Amino acid sequence: MEKPAIEGGKPVRETPIYYGHQYIDEADIQAVAEVLRSDFLTCGPKIGELEKKLCALTGAKYAVVCANGTAALHMAAMAAGVGEGDEVITTPITFAASANCALYCGARPVFADIDPATYNIDPEKVEAAITPKTKAVVAVDYTGQSAALDPVREICRKHGLTLIEDGAHVIGTKYKGRPNGSISDMTTFSFHPVKTVTGGEGGAVLTNDETLYKKLLLYRAHGITRDENLMEHEPDGPWYYEQIDLGYNYRMTDMQAALIISQLDKLPVFRSRRKEIVKRYDEAFSKLPALFVQREIPESDTTRHLYILRIVPEKLKINRKQFFEALAAENVCCNVHYIPTYYFPYYEKLGYKRGLCPNAEKLYEEIISLPLYYAMSDEDVESVITAVKKIAAFYTKENA
Protein backbone atom coordinates (compact mmCIF):
# COMPACT_ATOMS: atom_id res chain seq x y z
CA MET A 1 0.00 0.00 0.00
CA GLU A 2 1.07 3.63 -0.32
CA LYS A 3 2.66 5.49 2.56
CA PRO A 4 0.27 7.54 4.69
CA ALA A 5 -0.24 10.90 3.01
CA ILE A 6 1.20 12.85 5.93
CA GLU A 7 4.23 15.12 5.89
CA GLY A 8 4.50 14.62 2.17
CA GLY A 9 4.87 10.87 2.58
CA LYS A 10 8.32 11.20 4.17
CA PRO A 11 9.13 8.18 6.39
CA VAL A 12 9.55 8.73 10.11
CA ARG A 13 12.93 6.96 9.94
CA GLU A 14 15.61 7.13 7.27
CA THR A 15 16.96 3.64 8.07
CA PRO A 16 15.01 0.47 8.87
CA ILE A 17 14.63 -0.85 12.39
CA TYR A 18 13.66 -4.50 12.93
CA TYR A 19 11.60 -6.24 15.59
CA GLY A 20 14.56 -7.95 17.27
CA HIS A 21 18.34 -8.00 17.30
CA GLN A 22 21.06 -9.59 19.42
CA TYR A 23 23.54 -7.55 21.44
CA ILE A 24 27.13 -8.84 21.41
CA ASP A 25 29.95 -7.01 23.15
CA GLU A 26 33.69 -7.55 23.47
CA ALA A 27 33.25 -9.67 26.63
CA ASP A 28 31.06 -12.08 24.65
CA ILE A 29 33.61 -12.30 21.84
CA GLN A 30 36.47 -12.92 24.26
CA ALA A 31 34.47 -15.63 26.07
CA VAL A 32 34.00 -17.53 22.82
CA ALA A 33 37.60 -16.93 21.72
CA GLU A 34 38.88 -18.43 24.96
CA VAL A 35 36.98 -21.63 24.26
CA LEU A 36 38.30 -21.76 20.70
CA ARG A 37 41.83 -21.62 22.11
CA SER A 38 41.08 -24.29 24.73
CA ASP A 39 41.14 -28.09 24.59
CA PHE A 40 37.35 -28.51 24.57
CA LEU A 41 34.93 -27.32 21.89
CA THR A 42 32.11 -29.58 23.06
CA CYS A 43 31.35 -31.79 26.09
CA GLY A 44 33.75 -29.59 28.03
CA PRO A 45 33.70 -27.61 31.29
CA LYS A 46 31.61 -24.70 29.99
CA ILE A 47 28.53 -26.97 29.86
CA GLY A 48 28.55 -27.63 33.59
CA GLU A 49 29.44 -24.02 34.31
CA LEU A 50 26.41 -22.79 32.38
CA GLU A 51 24.12 -25.31 34.04
CA LYS A 52 25.25 -24.16 37.50
CA LYS A 53 24.72 -20.53 36.47
CA LEU A 54 21.17 -21.25 35.29
CA CYS A 55 20.38 -23.01 38.57
CA ALA A 56 21.75 -20.05 40.53
CA LEU A 57 19.71 -17.64 38.43
CA THR A 58 16.40 -19.49 38.69
CA GLY A 59 16.62 -21.44 41.92
CA ALA A 60 16.06 -24.72 40.08
CA LYS A 61 17.95 -27.74 41.44
CA TYR A 62 18.96 -29.09 38.03
CA ALA A 63 19.61 -27.74 34.55
CA VAL A 64 20.38 -29.63 31.35
CA VAL A 65 21.53 -27.47 28.46
CA CYS A 66 21.01 -28.61 24.90
CA ALA A 67 21.16 -27.65 21.21
CA ASN A 68 18.10 -25.39 21.01
CA GLY A 69 14.69 -24.65 22.49
CA THR A 70 12.97 -27.24 20.33
CA ALA A 71 15.34 -29.95 21.55
CA ALA A 72 14.58 -28.82 25.10
CA LEU A 73 10.84 -29.28 24.54
CA HIS A 74 11.34 -32.70 22.93
CA MET A 75 13.54 -33.86 25.82
CA ALA A 76 11.00 -32.57 28.34
CA ALA A 77 8.13 -34.37 26.62
CA MET A 78 10.11 -37.63 26.59
CA ALA A 79 11.07 -37.23 30.23
CA ALA A 80 7.38 -36.71 31.06
CA GLY A 81 6.67 -40.09 29.48
CA VAL A 82 4.66 -38.72 26.57
CA GLY A 83 4.11 -41.48 24.04
CA GLU A 84 1.87 -43.07 21.44
CA GLY A 85 -1.82 -42.36 22.00
CA ASP A 86 -1.26 -39.64 24.58
CA GLU A 87 -2.51 -36.05 24.39
CA VAL A 88 -0.61 -32.90 25.29
CA ILE A 89 -2.49 -29.63 25.86
CA THR A 90 -0.92 -26.38 24.69
CA THR A 91 -1.75 -22.98 23.23
CA PRO A 92 -2.01 -22.24 19.50
CA ILE A 93 -0.39 -18.81 19.95
CA THR A 94 3.19 -19.99 20.04
CA PHE A 95 6.00 -21.22 17.83
CA ALA A 96 5.18 -24.63 16.35
CA ALA A 97 7.71 -26.46 18.54
CA SER A 98 5.40 -26.15 21.58
CA ALA A 99 3.01 -28.56 19.85
CA ASN A 100 5.49 -30.43 17.67
CA CYS A 101 7.19 -31.86 20.76
CA ALA A 102 4.06 -33.97 21.32
CA LEU A 103 4.08 -35.17 17.72
CA TYR A 104 7.74 -36.16 18.02
CA CYS A 105 6.68 -38.57 20.77
CA GLY A 106 3.72 -40.01 18.86
CA ALA A 107 1.18 -38.03 20.88
CA ARG A 108 -1.54 -35.64 19.75
CA PRO A 109 -1.45 -31.91 20.55
CA VAL A 110 -4.71 -30.51 21.93
CA PHE A 111 -5.12 -26.75 21.68
CA ALA A 112 -6.66 -24.74 24.51
CA ASP A 113 -7.75 -21.16 23.90
CA ILE A 114 -6.10 -18.06 25.35
CA ASP A 115 -7.11 -15.30 27.73
CA PRO A 116 -8.07 -12.45 25.35
CA ALA A 117 -6.38 -9.81 27.53
CA THR A 118 -3.07 -11.47 28.48
CA TYR A 119 -2.79 -13.75 25.41
CA ASN A 120 -1.54 -16.62 27.60
CA ILE A 121 -3.27 -19.99 27.83
CA ASP A 122 -6.53 -19.85 29.79
CA PRO A 123 -6.49 -22.29 32.77
CA GLU A 124 -10.23 -22.92 32.47
CA LYS A 125 -9.76 -23.94 28.84
CA VAL A 126 -6.93 -26.24 29.88
CA GLU A 127 -9.13 -28.06 32.36
CA ALA A 128 -11.96 -28.33 29.84
CA ALA A 129 -9.58 -29.98 27.34
CA ILE A 130 -8.43 -32.79 29.66
CA THR A 131 -9.36 -36.35 28.71
CA PRO A 132 -8.23 -39.77 29.97
CA LYS A 133 -5.49 -39.59 27.31
CA THR A 134 -3.97 -36.33 28.56
CA LYS A 135 -0.38 -36.76 29.74
CA ALA A 136 1.05 -33.25 29.99
CA VAL A 137 0.38 -29.54 29.60
CA VAL A 138 2.81 -27.25 27.76
CA ALA A 139 2.10 -23.75 29.11
CA VAL A 140 3.82 -21.01 27.11
CA ASP A 141 5.04 -17.79 28.74
CA TYR A 142 4.02 -15.76 25.70
CA THR A 143 6.00 -12.54 25.12
CA GLY A 144 7.91 -13.13 28.39
CA GLN A 145 4.89 -12.69 30.65
CA SER A 146 4.52 -15.68 32.93
CA ALA A 147 1.59 -17.97 32.30
CA ALA A 148 -0.88 -18.25 35.19
CA LEU A 149 1.25 -20.98 36.74
CA ASP A 150 -0.53 -21.51 40.06
CA PRO A 151 -3.93 -22.40 38.59
CA VAL A 152 -2.36 -24.46 35.80
CA ARG A 153 -0.16 -26.30 38.31
CA GLU A 154 -3.17 -27.05 40.48
CA ILE A 155 -5.05 -28.45 37.48
CA CYS A 156 -2.07 -30.64 36.60
CA ARG A 157 -1.71 -31.82 40.20
CA LYS A 158 -5.42 -32.70 40.42
CA HIS A 159 -5.32 -34.74 37.21
CA GLY A 160 -1.86 -36.26 37.59
CA LEU A 161 -0.35 -34.40 34.63
CA THR A 162 3.18 -33.12 34.05
CA LEU A 163 3.48 -29.35 33.65
CA ILE A 164 6.05 -28.37 31.04
CA GLU A 165 6.56 -24.62 30.96
CA ASP A 166 7.71 -23.40 27.56
CA GLY A 167 9.83 -20.54 28.84
CA ALA A 168 11.49 -19.67 25.53
CA HIS A 169 10.49 -16.02 26.11
CA VAL A 170 10.66 -15.85 29.88
CA ILE A 171 14.25 -15.71 31.14
CA GLY A 172 14.50 -12.88 33.67
CA THR A 173 10.79 -12.96 34.59
CA LYS A 174 9.49 -13.75 38.07
CA TYR A 175 6.13 -15.22 39.03
CA LYS A 176 5.00 -14.23 42.52
CA GLY A 177 8.59 -13.29 43.32
CA ARG A 178 10.09 -16.61 42.17
CA PRO A 179 12.17 -16.78 38.99
CA ASN A 180 10.51 -18.71 36.19
CA GLY A 181 12.49 -21.90 35.80
CA SER A 182 12.06 -23.13 39.38
CA ILE A 183 8.26 -23.45 39.51
CA SER A 184 6.95 -26.00 36.99
CA ASP A 185 7.83 -29.70 36.73
CA MET A 186 10.11 -28.71 33.85
CA THR A 187 10.83 -25.34 32.25
CA THR A 188 12.48 -24.99 28.86
CA PHE A 189 14.57 -22.03 27.70
CA SER A 190 15.69 -20.88 24.26
CA PHE A 191 18.80 -18.87 23.42
CA HIS A 192 17.94 -17.92 19.84
CA PRO A 193 19.41 -14.53 18.74
CA VAL A 194 16.18 -12.54 19.18
CA LYS A 195 15.70 -13.78 22.75
CA THR A 196 16.79 -11.68 25.73
CA VAL A 197 19.94 -13.80 26.13
CA THR A 198 21.52 -15.60 23.17
CA GLY A 199 24.00 -18.31 22.36
CA GLY A 200 23.37 -18.10 18.63
CA GLU A 201 21.25 -21.16 19.28
CA GLY A 202 20.89 -23.25 22.40
CA GLY A 203 18.31 -24.39 24.91
CA ALA A 204 17.92 -25.75 28.42
CA VAL A 205 15.53 -27.74 30.59
CA LEU A 206 15.30 -26.88 34.29
CA THR A 207 13.71 -29.06 36.94
CA ASN A 208 13.67 -29.78 40.67
CA ASP A 209 13.03 -33.50 40.11
CA GLU A 210 16.12 -35.74 40.17
CA THR A 211 14.38 -38.54 38.26
CA LEU A 212 13.45 -36.19 35.43
CA TYR A 213 16.97 -34.74 35.49
CA LYS A 214 18.57 -38.16 34.95
CA LYS A 215 16.23 -38.88 32.05
CA LEU A 216 17.04 -35.52 30.45
CA LEU A 217 20.76 -36.25 30.62
CA LEU A 218 20.21 -39.50 28.74
CA TYR A 219 17.93 -38.02 26.09
CA ARG A 220 20.43 -35.24 25.38
CA ALA A 221 23.25 -37.68 24.52
CA HIS A 222 21.98 -40.69 22.55
CA GLY A 223 20.66 -42.49 25.65
CA ILE A 224 24.29 -43.29 26.49
CA THR A 225 25.70 -43.43 30.02
CA ARG A 226 29.08 -43.93 31.65
CA ASP A 227 27.48 -44.28 35.08
CA GLU A 228 28.20 -47.83 36.28
CA ASN A 229 25.14 -47.71 38.53
CA LEU A 230 22.92 -47.51 35.44
CA MET A 231 24.71 -50.16 33.38
CA GLU A 232 23.34 -53.65 32.75
CA HIS A 233 26.69 -55.32 32.04
CA GLU A 234 30.06 -55.42 33.71
CA PRO A 235 32.29 -52.70 32.21
CA ASP A 236 35.07 -53.95 29.93
CA GLY A 237 37.36 -51.16 31.06
CA PRO A 238 37.58 -47.42 31.75
CA TRP A 239 36.51 -46.63 28.17
CA TYR A 240 33.25 -48.53 28.52
CA TYR A 241 29.78 -46.99 28.10
CA GLU A 242 26.31 -48.30 27.36
CA GLN A 243 23.28 -47.09 25.45
CA ILE A 244 20.41 -47.81 27.79
CA ASP A 245 17.69 -45.77 26.10
CA LEU A 246 16.99 -44.14 22.72
CA GLY A 247 18.22 -40.57 22.90
CA TYR A 248 19.40 -37.91 20.48
CA ASN A 249 22.45 -35.78 19.82
CA TYR A 250 21.01 -32.65 21.43
CA ARG A 251 24.27 -31.47 22.96
CA MET A 252 25.35 -27.85 23.18
CA THR A 253 28.87 -26.77 22.21
CA ASP A 254 31.20 -25.09 24.68
CA MET A 255 31.34 -22.03 22.38
CA GLN A 256 27.60 -21.57 22.76
CA ALA A 257 27.77 -22.17 26.50
CA ALA A 258 30.54 -19.59 26.91
CA LEU A 259 28.54 -17.00 24.99
CA ILE A 260 25.41 -17.64 27.07
CA ILE A 261 27.40 -17.43 30.33
CA SER A 262 28.72 -14.04 29.23
CA GLN A 263 25.27 -12.91 28.13
CA LEU A 264 23.75 -13.93 31.48
CA ASP A 265 26.13 -11.52 33.19
CA LYS A 266 24.29 -8.76 31.29
CA LEU A 267 20.80 -10.03 32.05
CA PRO A 268 20.12 -7.33 34.70
CA VAL A 269 20.82 -4.51 32.22
CA PHE A 270 19.01 -6.35 29.40
CA ARG A 271 16.01 -6.75 31.69
CA SER A 272 16.04 -3.13 32.84
CA ARG A 273 16.23 -1.70 29.34
CA ARG A 274 13.47 -3.91 27.98
CA LYS A 275 11.21 -2.87 30.86
CA GLU A 276 11.96 0.81 30.13
CA ILE A 277 11.00 0.40 26.47
CA VAL A 278 7.82 -1.52 27.31
CA LYS A 279 6.80 1.17 29.80
CA ARG A 280 7.35 3.89 27.22
CA TYR A 281 5.34 1.99 24.60
CA ASP A 282 2.50 1.33 27.04
CA GLU A 283 2.34 5.01 28.00
CA ALA A 284 2.27 6.02 24.35
CA PHE A 285 -0.31 3.52 23.09
CA SER A 286 -2.65 2.71 25.99
CA LYS A 287 -4.93 5.74 25.47
CA LEU A 288 -5.25 5.48 21.70
CA PRO A 289 -8.78 4.25 20.87
CA ALA A 290 -7.72 2.21 17.84
CA LEU A 291 -5.00 0.27 19.70
CA PHE A 292 -5.01 -2.24 22.54
CA VAL A 293 -2.07 -2.92 24.89
CA GLN A 294 -1.45 -6.42 26.27
CA ARG A 295 -2.56 -6.72 29.90
CA GLU A 296 -0.04 -8.01 32.41
CA ILE A 297 -1.13 -10.09 35.39
CA PRO A 298 0.06 -8.70 38.76
CA GLU A 299 1.75 -12.01 39.61
CA SER A 300 4.24 -11.60 36.74
CA ASP A 301 7.24 -9.30 37.04
CA THR A 302 7.90 -9.54 33.33
CA THR A 303 11.03 -9.30 31.24
CA ARG A 304 9.34 -8.85 27.86
CA HIS A 305 10.79 -10.68 24.88
CA LEU A 306 8.15 -9.39 22.46
CA TYR A 307 6.02 -6.26 22.44
CA ILE A 308 2.64 -7.04 20.92
CA LEU A 309 0.53 -4.16 19.65
CA ARG A 310 -3.08 -5.05 18.91
CA ILE A 311 -5.26 -3.01 16.59
CA VAL A 312 -8.99 -2.52 17.14
CA PRO A 313 -10.30 -3.19 13.59
CA GLU A 314 -13.73 -1.63 14.04
CA LYS A 315 -12.07 1.70 14.88
CA LEU A 316 -9.70 1.74 11.89
CA LYS A 317 -10.16 2.23 8.16
CA ILE A 318 -7.47 -0.36 7.48
CA ASN A 319 -6.80 -3.95 8.53
CA ARG A 320 -3.75 -5.44 10.27
CA LYS A 321 -1.94 -6.24 7.00
CA GLN A 322 -2.31 -2.65 5.84
CA PHE A 323 -1.20 -1.30 9.23
CA PHE A 324 1.84 -3.61 9.06
CA GLU A 325 2.70 -2.39 5.55
CA ALA A 326 2.25 1.23 6.58
CA LEU A 327 4.76 0.72 9.39
CA ALA A 328 7.22 -0.81 6.92
CA ALA A 329 6.78 2.28 4.73
CA GLU A 330 7.92 4.29 7.77
CA ASN A 331 11.00 2.01 8.01
CA VAL A 332 9.62 0.29 11.12
CA CYS A 333 9.93 -3.39 10.17
CA CYS A 334 7.76 -5.54 12.40
CA ASN A 335 6.69 -9.18 12.60
CA VAL A 336 3.65 -11.16 13.73
CA HIS A 337 3.84 -13.68 16.58
CA TYR A 338 2.19 -16.08 15.98
CA ILE A 339 0.15 -17.76 13.29
CA PRO A 340 -2.07 -20.25 15.19
CA THR A 341 -0.22 -23.55 14.99
CA TYR A 342 -3.17 -25.54 13.70
CA TYR A 343 -3.49 -23.21 10.68
CA PHE A 344 -0.42 -24.81 9.13
CA PRO A 345 -0.96 -27.31 6.27
CA TYR A 346 0.80 -30.09 8.18
CA TYR A 347 -1.72 -29.76 11.02
CA GLU A 348 -4.63 -29.46 8.59
CA LYS A 349 -3.60 -32.83 7.14
CA LEU A 350 -3.76 -34.25 10.66
CA GLY A 351 -7.41 -33.17 10.86
CA TYR A 352 -7.20 -29.86 12.71
CA LYS A 353 -9.67 -27.22 11.55
CA ARG A 354 -10.06 -23.51 12.10
CA GLY A 355 -12.53 -22.48 14.78
CA LEU A 356 -10.90 -24.46 17.60
CA CYS A 357 -9.77 -21.42 19.60
CA PRO A 358 -11.80 -18.29 18.76
CA ASN A 359 -9.84 -15.95 21.04
CA ALA A 360 -6.53 -17.03 19.55
CA GLU A 361 -7.82 -16.73 16.00
CA LYS A 362 -9.15 -13.24 16.60
CA LEU A 363 -5.87 -12.22 18.23
CA TYR A 364 -3.89 -13.40 15.21
CA GLU A 365 -5.89 -11.13 12.91
CA GLU A 366 -5.07 -8.04 15.01
CA ILE A 367 -1.48 -8.24 16.31
CA ILE A 368 1.86 -6.79 15.27
CA SER A 369 5.23 -7.30 17.03
CA LEU A 370 7.00 -3.96 17.39
CA PRO A 371 10.79 -3.56 17.70
CA LEU A 372 12.01 -4.45 21.18
CA TYR A 373 15.64 -5.17 22.07
CA TYR A 374 18.35 -3.97 24.43
CA ALA A 375 20.38 -1.91 21.95
CA MET A 376 17.46 0.29 20.87
CA SER A 377 18.29 3.95 21.52
CA ASP A 378 15.76 6.39 22.95
CA GLU A 379 15.61 7.88 19.46
CA ASP A 380 14.77 4.47 18.02
CA VAL A 381 11.98 4.01 20.54
CA GLU A 382 10.52 7.42 19.86
CA SER A 383 10.61 6.87 16.11
CA VAL A 384 8.61 3.66 16.51
CA ILE A 385 6.08 5.48 18.68
CA THR A 386 5.86 8.36 16.19
CA ALA A 387 5.27 5.96 13.31
CA VAL A 388 2.53 4.04 15.12
CA LYS A 389 0.78 7.22 16.24
CA LYS A 390 1.06 8.73 12.77
CA ILE A 391 -0.60 5.74 11.12
CA ALA A 392 -3.22 5.31 13.85
CA ALA A 393 -4.19 8.99 13.68
CA PHE A 394 -4.42 9.01 9.89
CA TYR A 395 -6.54 5.82 9.66
CA THR A 396 -8.69 6.02 12.81
CA LYS A 397 -12.36 6.41 11.98
CA GLU A 398 -13.86 9.76 12.86
CA ASN A 399 -16.41 8.30 15.24
CA ALA A 400 -13.92 6.06 17.06
Helices and strands as residue ranges (DSSP letters): G 7-9, E 17-18, H 26-36, H 45-58, E 62-66, H 69-79, E 87-90, H 97-104, E 108-111, H 123-129, E 134-140, G 142-144, H 149-159, E 162-166, E 174-175, E 178-179, E 186-190, E 203-207, H 210-220, E 224-225, G 228-230, E 242-243, H 254-265, H 267-285, E 291-293, E 300-301, E 307-311, G 313-315, H 320-329, E 332-333, G 341-343, H 345-349, H 358-364, E 367-370, H 378-395
